[in-house]
Amino acid sequence: MNSLNEQYEEKVRPCIDLIDSLRSLGVEKDLALPAIAVIGDQSSGKSSVLEALSGVALPRGSGIVTRCPLELKMKRKKEGEDWYGKISYQDREEELDDPTTVEKKIREAQDDMAGVGLGISDELISLEIASPDVPDLTLIDLPGIARVAVKGQPENIGDQIKRLIQKFITKQETISLVVVPCNVDIATTEALKMAQQVDPEGERTLGILTKPDLVDKGTEENVVEIVHNEVIQLKKGYMIVKCRGQKEITEKVSLTEAIEREKAFFQDHAYFHTLYSDGHATVPKLAEKLTLELVHHIEKSLPRLEEQIEEKLKQTQTELDRYGSGPPTDPVERQVFLIDKVTEFCQDVVSVTKGEELKCGEKLNVFSSLRKEFGKWKTLLENSGENCEHIWSTCLESEPVRVFLVFVLLSQKTQ
């Protein structure tokens, strides 16, 4: 975790802080921001990877445990400084001073946003962690892909999760971090299929293999070939990690000790030691890889992001210009302003009642809209044998007709 030198950190942190600040301002509603989205099938080891990177326990269990997108913002502090955390969602914000409370707070946030149970929400939970033991990195954790609904879940829960994942990974500014267990056929994993659909060339997809200790004997060479990018090629390649399993969690093995055990596992493994030597294995190497990828991705995306911001500003300014300067601040001038606007409105009403065309904006033409509605009336009156009361109520359901009648009444009062 501490292998990044200070000079590089000075370059890394400003880039990541820039994007985090834009995201916190709500810019992502209008513009796509560079991000790393973590996806995987259920029980792929996704939560374990995030725990190893962040140093805090995240919700675990069977089924869907990540029920809302979780933005995990990690900031590295200087040695000796205290751990700090903050969770934000909707209009709530709470500072945390104990890492052991993180899991509970995330579960509470998910219950508030997605309801108590097994439902999901596309609203974002933001978790900020600052510690000497974490990398400078921001990830977005997404719900695991479910294939079959269990008791308490809607039947289309799988489709809901896929739509939520696609919402993130379809954006060209998003790197897809696909987590796949070593003991399954990588070609059949739903997460990788989804990533390939939106990124067929594999230019913004990074594969993470987990659970190497569960590999069937005789298949180790296949895993090595995958990590060496010889099976399903991805431009960003693959990494392999061994995180704490349930047995180690039960035995209360710390994350620090787990990292030491992971290092020893790869160094001593008959097949996987080459992956360690090549820098493709262990959580610390993954942290470095992800940080590098995110910063390079941000730098690559900044010119396009700047163009999008300028384009959005022009659109907004044009829209503001259409509204004019707005009401004046002086009370007397505001009264005159209001009278002028009411007079203009009344003149428009009179014009409409006389059959003159009134254009409101670039596309809307009130008279043409009303003419279409009168045509519908004529057809209804000619072809319907229903009573007039029903016909009149049907006509009144048309909003343009109701607007027209209001205009008529107003015009009679103004004349």
Secondary structure by P-SEA (a helix, b strand, c coil): cccccaaaaaacaaaaaaaaaaaaaccccccccbbbbbbbccccaaaaaaaaaaccccccccccccccccbbbbbbbcccbbbbbbbbcccbbbbbccccaaaaaaaaaaaaacccccccccbbbbbbbbccccccbbbbbbcccccccccccccaaaaaaaaaaaaccccccbbbbbbbbccccccccaaaaaaaaaccccccbbbbbcccccccccaaaaaaaaaacccccccccccccccccaaaaaacccaaaaaaaaaaaaaacccaaaaaaaccccaaaaaaaaaaaaaaaaaaaaaaaaaaaaaaaaaaaaaaaaacccccccaaaaaaaaaaaaaaaaaaaaaaaacccccccccccaaaaaaaaaaaaaaaaacccccaaaaaaaaaccaaaaaaaaaaaaaaaac
